[in-house]
Amino acid sequence: MSNKRNKEVINQESESDDEQDSGSEKDSDFDSDGNFVGDKELQADFEGRNPEDCDFHGIKQLLRQLFLKSNVELGGLAQIIISQNYIGSVVKQCLDDGLDDDDDEDDGSDGVFGITTVINITKRKEEPCIKQIRTLLTTLANDNADDRTKALVNKILTDDTNQVGFIINERILNIPAAISVPLFSSLQNELDKAIKKNMPYVFQYLVWICKIYKTGDDESDVLFANQEEKPLTEEALAAFDVNVTEQADLSQWDYDGGAMTPCRKILIFEGSKFNQLIRLLKEEVENV
């Protein structure tokens, strides 16, 4: 029996359904990874659903965008996300009303456009992929963070009285930031329900990895892949950046002002600030 539920629908309209492009123009609309980078918008309705087994490969592909070539077993992480399908959502394209549940379950993993969830990496610390994430966080902090941040990362990952939530907010290029609002509202409600059932989702700390692109040496010269995450840095207990040029397929991407270098910004928050982070996220989307 399907456990899907529709959480929100976001419509992205096309610029023109009648306009035809030449083959060379079509090719130029895609980067070397096959991501659409053109100016046109495609008409589509998206909805948030519970993660399911058929979403495995789609979730894994989205996780690869975040972790790149890091030593994290993404298949195991995707399985954890699916196993806790009462927490978090995948973004799928809306299907025609005439399709039944059997048809829905045959749609495979190609239609996963985003994933928003949180994982308790203290409770699940013995699972191989979570061990790898914890090791990765420690290594990245030791190599890139200041002494205070290194100490904080080591503290929260070695003291098991600290329940640490790892937030994943990932989607493919060109999905509008507006979709993050219902997804995080749903996540907020799901966490509240889980906590009332005494499930392990009361966090002392939260870790959030943001995809960013640096366009200069100044801290202000930063672009966030997920624009709604920009104001969250002001609420972080600690933060540090990691240059991922060597792991990315391309070291730099062009934009209107020049070139940008791919990085990751690791943010650490007090767990009690989760609701405040969601409020800031929503406000940022409204101001876009």
Secondary structure as the mmCIF struct_conf table of DSSP 4:
data_model
#
loop_
_struct_conf.conf_type_id
_struct_conf.id
_struct_conf.beg_label_comp_id
_struct_conf.beg_label_asym_id
_struct_conf.beg_label_seq_id
_struct_conf.end_label_comp_id
_struct_conf.end_label_asym_id
_struct_conf.end_label_seq_id
STRN STRN1 VAL A 9 GLN A 12
BEND BEND1 GLU A 15 GLU A 15
BEND BEND2 ASP A 17 ASP A 18
HELX_RH_AL_P HELX_RH_AL_P1 GLY A 23 SER A 28
TURN_TY1_P TURN_TY1_P1 ASP A 29 ASP A 29
STRN STRN2 PHE A 30 PHE A 30
TURN_TY1_P TURN_TY1_P2 SER A 32 ASP A 33
BEND BEND3 GLY A 34 GLY A 34
STRN STRN3 PHE A 36 PHE A 36
BEND BEND4 GLY A 38 ASP A 39
STRN STRN4 ALA A 44 ARG A 49
HELX_RH_3T_P HELX_RH_3T_P1 ASP A 53 ASP A 55
HELX_RH_AL_P HELX_RH_AL_P2 PHE A 56 PHE A 67
TURN_TY1_P TURN_TY1_P3 LEU A 68 LYS A 69
BEND BEND5 SER A 70 ASN A 71
HELX_RH_AL_P HELX_RH_AL_P3 LEU A 74 SER A 83
TURN_TY1_P TURN_TY1_P4 GLN A 84 TYR A 86
BEND BEND6 ILE A 87 ILE A 87
STRN STRN5 SER A 89 GLN A 93
HELX_LH_PP_P HELX_LH_PP_P1 CYS A 94 ASP A 96
TURN_TY1_P TURN_TY1_P5 ASP A 97 GLY A 98
HELX_RH_AL_P HELX_RH_AL_P4 ASP A 101 ASP A 104
TURN_TY1_P TURN_TY1_P6 GLU A 105 ASP A 106
BEND BEND7 ASP A 107 ASP A 107
BEND BEND8 SER A 109 SER A 109
TURN_TY1_P TURN_TY1_P7 ASP A 110 GLY A 111
STRN STRN6 VAL A 112 ASN A 120
TURN_TY1_P TURN_TY1_P8 ILE A 121 GLU A 126
BEND BEND9 GLU A 127 GLU A 127
HELX_RH_AL_P HELX_RH_AL_P5 PRO A 128 ASN A 144
BEND BEND10 ALA A 145 ALA A 145
HELX_RH_AL_P HELX_RH_AL_P6 ASP A 147 THR A 158
TURN_TY1_P TURN_TY1_P9 ASP A 160 THR A 161
BEND BEND11 ASN A 162 ASN A 162
STRN STRN7 VAL A 164 ARG A 171
TURN_TY1_P TURN_TY1_P10 LEU A 173 ASN A 174
HELX_RH_3T_P HELX_RH_3T_P2 ALA A 177 ILE A 179
HELX_RH_AL_P HELX_RH_AL_P7 SER A 180 LYS A 196
TURN_TY1_P TURN_TY1_P11 LYS A 197 ASN A 198
BEND BEND12 PRO A 200 PRO A 200
BEND BEND13 GLN A 204 GLN A 204
STRN STRN8 TYR A 205 LYS A 214
BEND BEND14 GLY A 216 ASP A 218
TURN_TY1_P TURN_TY1_P12 GLU A 219 SER A 220
BEND BEND15 ASP A 221 ASP A 221
STRN STRN9 VAL A 222 PHE A 224
BEND BEND16 ALA A 225 ASN A 226
HELX_RH_3T_P HELX_RH_3T_P3 GLN A 227 GLU A 235
BEND BEND17 LEU A 237 LEU A 237
STRN STRN10 ALA A 238 ASN A 243
TURN_TY1_P TURN_TY1_P13 THR A 245 GLN A 247
BEND BEND18 ALA A 248 SER A 251
STRN STRN11 TRP A 253 TYR A 255
TURN_TY1_P TURN_TY1_P14 ASP A 256 GLY A 257
STRN STRN12 GLY A 258 GLU A 270
HELX_RH_3T_P HELX_RH_3T_P4 GLY A 271 LYS A 273
HELX_RH_AL_P HELX_RH_AL_P8 PHE A 274 ASN A 287
#
